[in-house]
Amino acid sequence: MISFTPLQTLQNAEFRNLLTGRFFIVLAFRMLATLLGWWVYQLTKDPFSIGLIGLSEVIPAVSCALYAGHVIDMNEKKKLLLICNYAYIFLIGLLLIPAFFNVELHFTGHQITYFIYGVIFFTGIARAFIGPIVPSMIPKIVKKENLPNAVTLNQATFLISSVCGHAAGGFLIGFFGVKWTLIAVILLIFFASLFFFQLKKQYSEYKKENVDVIESMREGISYIFRTKEILGALCLDMFAVLFGGAVAMIPVYASDILKVGAEGFGLLNAASDIGSMCVIIMLSIIPLRKNQGKILLAAVTGFGLCIIGFGLSHLYWLSFMFLMLSGMLDGISVVIRGTIVQLKTPDHIRGRVLSVNSIFIMSSNEMGQFESGLMAKMLGVVRSVVFGGTMTVLVALMVGTTNSKLRKMQY
């Protein structure tokens, strides 16, 4: 059994800098996601336009992910992390043009929306690189026996910043408007870079001239397909979240169904992350000792049922509770999936495996956002959310019955 010592891991100063930098950058990303969903819906009043935000990002992110994994494994990681960090600052800074100069430039709502889609397309390229870099750096910073603990703390950092980002985004939009929320996002990303600067350099174990790019990418893919535990966990993440992406419709629920405004929208957006954060804290104190595979399958099934409940609810407090419970179950599955991937992946292909992992994550989240927008247009908002939750349950049952290695997985 692997020991679990949170304080011992947090005594590592470099690990603390990595987590602190990630906290601020994820905080900024979640604020931006909250802002864009609200901004675009207010400009268009069309749920499908929210889905197109996800599609605009996922196409370049997924297209570049395999090559990004190769680049991460072959190059110094700290430098890549900082390049991506400042690329985000530049791209998000472009959104200040329609935010501050809309009146002077006479932009229409649709023109601003298309401009947003264009900027998000390019952030998708940066995301293909920045997504796998941080988790690929962790095993070089902490000892192997502390890796499950480090994965949990990394997820805890992510979820705490998500909660704060969603809620803060809603409140800042409500009190200060879109333009000043964008300024806050840019400042937070810059602040994250100050902590990334303090990291040690992590050089590649390869000599570039001896590595074929295509063969390098193929190696990462083939390893995942040979390792059934990783493949099953990633498929669960991809298809369950793809169909369970009800969060994408929260702007519609907050504005038109529950009628709670920007502040209520921010809290609803943070509800699932609040639940996840509570579970992560609990798992930091009382870790899962056995039957992690079965717990993962049960958690994803429960997540789907919560999405169905949220879709049918017309009461704010009940909707909040369903989202928070879904976040608790998702938090369990996130920790188990992340630990499986890290423990089962050798160091020399970690960047490529985590890049494929990022494809599954981005496909599930951003394509889930697009799927939710498309199904909302076809079936209506409520029916689309209920349909997604039902499909999530079916996916969990299917993976559980067909992947015995994942079902029996323990660590």
JOJOQUI-V736983 format. One record per helix or strand. SS is the DSSP state (helix for helix, strand for strand). FROM is the first residue (numbers start at 1). LEN is the number of residues. If there is no record, write none. Layout:
SS/FROM/LEN, SS/FROM/LEN
//
This chain:
helix/6/5, helix/13/32, helix/47/28, helix/77/18, helix/96/10, helix/109/33, helix/144/33, helix/178/19, helix/208/3, helix/213/14, helix/228/16, helix/246/12, helix/261/25, helix/292/21, helix/316/28, helix/347/33, helix/381/22, helix/404/4
//
